[in-house]
Amino acid sequence: MEWEKKRIKQLRRAMRLTQKGFGERLGVTMNAVESWEQGLRRPDLYNQRRLDDMKVLRELSKRRNHG
């Protein structure tokens, strides 16, 4: 799954996290998250997979709370 800057920012905001908090969850710096969201850099394959995992967990949590 391709992680574009818009999708990264949407996931972070949906999780109600700051760039720093989001980075801490992923094990990267706030500057890394900021550069991804600005489109200056892209997450490497390892972090793309971690983003996929975070998205899946977020969706499962939403379903459990609403379903």
C-alpha positions in Angstrom: 0.0 0.0 0.0 1.4 3.4 -1.0 1.6 5.9 1.8 1.2 9.4 0.5 1.6 12.5 2.6 -2.1 13.1 2.8 -2.9 9.6 4.1 -0.1 9.8 6.8 -1.5 13.0 8.1 -5.1 11.7 8.0 -4.1 8.6 10.1 -2.2 10.7 12.6 -5.1 13.1 13.0 -7.6 10.3 13.3 -5.5 8.9 16.1 -5.4 12.3 17.7 -1.7 12.4 17.9 0.8 15.2 17.4 3.7 14.6 15.0 5.9 13.9 18.0 3.4 11.4 19.5 2.9 9.7 16.2 6.6 9.4 15.7 7.1 7.9 19.1 4.5 5.2 18.3 6.4 4.4 15.1 9.9 4.8 16.6 10.9 7.7 14.4 11.5 11.3 15.0 9.0 14.1 14.8 11.1 15.5 11.9 10.6 12.2 10.0 6.9 12.5 10.4 6.9 16.1 9.4 9.0 15.4 6.3 6.6 12.6 5.3 3.6 14.8 5.7 5.2 17.6 3.6 6.1 15.1 0.9 9.8 15.8 1.3 10.6 12.2 2.1 8.7 8.9 2.0 8.6 6.3 4.8 10.9 3.3 4.0 9.4 -0.2 3.6 9.7 -1.0 7.3 7.8 2.1 8.3 5.2 1.7 5.5 4.4 -1.7 7.0 4.2 -0.2 10.5 1.8 2.4 9.1 -0.3 -0.4 7.6 -0.4 -2.1 11.0 -1.4 1.1 12.7 -4.2 1.7 10.2 -5.6 -1.9 10.6 -5.5 -1.6 14.4 -7.2 1.8 14.2 -10.0 0.3 12.1 -10.5 -2.7 14.3 -10.7 -0.5 17.4 -13.3 1.7 15.7 -15.4 -1.3 14.8 -15.2 -2.7 18.3 -16.3 0.6 19.8 -19.1 1.1 17.4 -20.2 -2.4 16.5 
